[in-house]
Each structure stands twice: as C-alpha cells, then as structure tokens.
Amino acid sequence: MENLKEQLKMIRLQKRETLATLSDKTGIDISVLSKFEKGLRIPNGIQLDAIEKALNIKHRKLRTIWLAEKIVKEIGYEDNALD
C-alpha cells in the first residue's frame, strides 16, 4: 500500500516546491508539513485539501491514501479487521 508521507514528499518535489513555499500557499506551518512528510503526524481533511490545491493535484490520490490510512489506524488492531 502506498503511504501518504511518501506521496506528499514525492509530489511536492516533483512540483519543485519547498516546504517554505508550500507553507506560504497552504497556511500550514513548515514544521507541521515536515511532520506530515516524516509520518509523525497525519493531516486533517482541511489541511489535505489545502495541500492538494497548493500542489495543483486534480485527482484524489492523496485523499484515497489518507482515507485508507485512517481506516487502518482506526480498525487495524481489532481482532477481525485484517481477515
């Protein structure tokens, strides 16, 4: 499964954006964006929308990965979740 942290960084670098410019475009602090890319924090829906808009991502690839990670986090440790 693809993960959000890798996709965020890969897309940002492909678009030749620095964390500073992405921060300016999204209003999200640089340290928070860095934590997203390191997997130390997960963006909320509003933050993800701002990132997708700033990086001009028209498809919902990040949203799909984000939702999948939220589901795994929520039920991934339940007895029958992975059956």
Stockholm file with secondary structure:
# STOCKHOLM 1.0

chainA/1-83         MENLKEQLKMIRLQKRETLATLSDKTGIDISVLSKFEKGLRIPNGIQLDAIEKALNIKHRKLRTIWLAEKIVKEIGYEDNALD
#=GR chainA/1-83 SS CCCHHHHHHHHHHHTTCCHHHHHHHHCCCHHHHHHHHHTSSCCCHHHHHHHHHHTTCCSCHHHHHHHHHHHHHHHTTSTTTTC
#=GC SS_cons        CCCHHHHHHHHHHHTTCCHHHHHHHHCCCHHHHHHHHHTSSCCCHHHHHHHHHHTTCCSCHHHHHHHHHHHHHHHTTSTTTTC
//
